[in-house]
Structures are given as structure tokens and as C-alpha cells.
Amino acid sequence: MWSLNDFDRTSYEFKANCFGEYSKLEECLLWEVTRVVVRSPEGREFELAKDFNVNSYSGEVTRRWVLYGPKDGGLPVAGKYTFAYYIGERVALRQEVQYEPKTVDFPKDVKWRREGKDLVVSWTAPAKVDDTMWYKVLVFPRDRPVISNIFKWDATEARLPSLPLEEGEEASLNVTLYFRGGAASSEHQRIVW
């Protein structure tokens, strides 16, 4: 359960992640799962989508089932959420999560510059950032996968070396602060490479 408190919206994200050391992408219980359904405290049901991938730029491995709420979905309500994991038609596992929404402010004053083939991004950190948090700089090219990398909680500048964009290519970027319980994203900045 995550709250999303971005520059222009509040919403939610439901997800179930695999954690641990695996030798290949297609491992862990969630790979075998065929359906994940979340039931909210009010009785609404949400269907998650399978998302197993390796970021072609950073190598970051994602093993999860996820659902992003709508732009103005509002923060998730406090209470007990039930996750049901199906294999075929049977429920293989149920988990109950007691959730209390939390938010942090988002990074501001995002600026970028090109240094050779590198992208350098800077931002103003929100108040009350601590060592349990981390940043991700995300670049969204048109019609291609997202380019991203993770940076430490105390960073206010990041370098993405050898950014795989073509000369003159347009993209957008943002800086997202992640914390236990959610994420907060900056306003998107337009890039022309």
C-alpha cells in the first residue's frame, strides 16, 4: 500500500513485490501467481497487473504485481486491506495489511543540463528527508521504455551517464522521492536532447 503525493495529484498504488536473491527474472512466488486482487476496508476490489522487468538502462530488476490509482484517486483510506494471490482458480495465499496513509512533500526546483552524453539533474529536497528514503530520477522518452536510476536519500544532484537518447529527441523527466509507505514526484520537465 502506497500513497502518492505528487506536485499535481494525490492517489494510491497497490503492489506486491518479490524480495530476495534470485538468479533469474522469472523466479519467486509472484511469478507463478496468475491473479492478485486487493479488497479495501470499504469492500472495493482492485485487480493488479503483473510487472516483471529489467530496466535496460540501470539494470534495476522489478518483480511485482501493481495497480496505479487514477490521477485524482485520493489517498488510500486507513484500515485493513486484504491481498488474495491466485494460482489458477484457487487462492494460494491471503495477506492482510493494516494501512495508515503517510505523505511527504515532493522535490522542487528540478533543473537539468547536458554534459556530453550525460544528463545531470538537480533539485531542492523537501523538508524531513531521512536515511530510510531514496530518490529516483526518471526519464520518459516517447515510445520507448523509461530510463531511470536510484540515488541516496541525501542527494540533491544526480548524473545519468551515457543517456541513451538521440540528438534532438524529446522526453520528460521527474525526480521522485520514495519512502516507506509511498512516493512523491516532482513536476515533469521537458527535455530536448
N, C-alpha and C positions, 0 to 999 in steps of 0.2 A: 504494500500500500504506500503510495507516494502522493504528496501534494505537489502541485505545480503552481508556482507563484512567479509568473513571468512579468516582463515590463508591460504587457498589454492584456493579460488574462489570468484567471485562476482556474485550475482544472485539476484533474487527477490522473493517476496512472496505476493500473493494476499489473503486477508482474510476478512471475515465479521464476527464479534463477537457479541454475546448477552452479554450485561452488565446489572447488576441489581440483586436484591434479588429474587431468585426463590426457591420454596420448593422441586422441583424435577428436574432431568436432562432434561426431555423431555418437557421443557417449553420454552417460548419466541417465537417470530415471526419466527425465523430461523428454529425452529423445524417443522413448518408447510410448509416451503418452500420446493419445490421439485427440484429446479434447480437454480443455480446462475451463471450468465455469465458476465464477465468483458470485456468491449471494451476499448482498449488502444487509445492514441491520434493518432496512425498511422492506426487505424481501425482494428487491430487484435483482435480476440475474444479468451477468455480463459474461460474454464469451471472449476468451483471449485467443490471440493468434500465435502460432509457432514462429519463432525468430532465432534460428541458429545461423550464425555467420562469422566470418573473419574479416575485419576491416582491412581492406587492401593496402591502406597507407600505413597505419600504426601497428597492424598485426593483432589488435585487441580482439579477443575471442568472446562472442556472445552466445550463451546457451540459455534461452528463456522462452516463456510464453508471456505475451504482453498485450495490453489494450491501453491506448492513449485516449483520454476523455476528450470531448469536444472543446473548442477554443474557450467558450464561456460555460464550461460544465460546472464550475464552482468547486470548492474544495470538498473532498470526501467527508461525509459525516462521521462523527465519533461513534464507536461501537464495535460489535463483533462481526467480522467478515468470515465467511466460510469458503474455502477453496476446495473444489472437487476435481480430482485428476482421474480421467477416464482412460482405460485401455480397452478399445472396442466399445462395447455397450456397458461394461461394468465399471464401477467406481473403484479404482485401485488404491486411492489414498484420499483422506479428507484432512484438511488443516483448518484450524480456527485461529484467526489473528485478531487481537484486540487492538484497535487503532485509535489514536488521538492525533488529529491534524496538527502539523507544525509547519511553519514557514520561515524563510529567511529572505532578506532583500536580495535583489539581483545585481550583478556587476553593471557599472555605469561608465560613461565616457569611453566607450570602446573605440580604439583607433587602430589602423593598420598601415603598414608600409611594406614595400617590396625591397629586399636586399638581394640582388642577383636572382637566384631561383627560390630563395627563402621568403616565407611570409612571417613578418614579425607583428604581433598583436599586443596591445597594451590596454589596460582597463583600470578603473578605480574600484577597489574592493569594497563590498558592503561592510557595515559595522558588524562586529561579533562573529568574525570568521575564526574557526579554530582548527586544530590538527585532526579532527575527525572528518573534515570536509575535503573536497578536491574540485578542481576546475577541469572543464573540457572545452577546448576550442574546436568549433565545428564549422566546416566549410561545405556549402551546399552548391555543387556545380549543377548546371541544367542537364538533365537526362543522364546523369552518372551517379555512382554511389557517393555517399557522404565521406568526406575526408575529415578525420578528427584525431586528436591526441589528448592525453590526460596530463595535467600539471598539478603540482603540490598546492596545498591549501594557502600557503603564504605568497604565492606568485602573483605578480601584477603585470608581468610581461611573459610572452611565450614565443618561441621560434618553431615554425614548422619547416624543416629543411626540405629542399628539393620538392616543393609543392607541385604535384602533377597536374598543372593547368597549362593550357596552350596560350600562346601570346594572343592578347585581345579577348580571351574567354571571360564571360561574366559568371559571377557566383555571388552568394551572400554568405556572411559569416555571423556567428554569435559566440558569446562566451557564456557558459552555463556553470553555475556553482551547484555541486551536488552535496547533499548532507544525508544523514540517517533520517529517512522519512520524506525525502523529496528533492526537488531541484528548483532553481530559479534562473531563468535565462534572460540575457540582455536583449536589447533591441537589435534587430538584424542590420548589418552594414553591407552595402553593395560593394562588390569588388569588380574591377575590370583589370585583368592581369596583363 
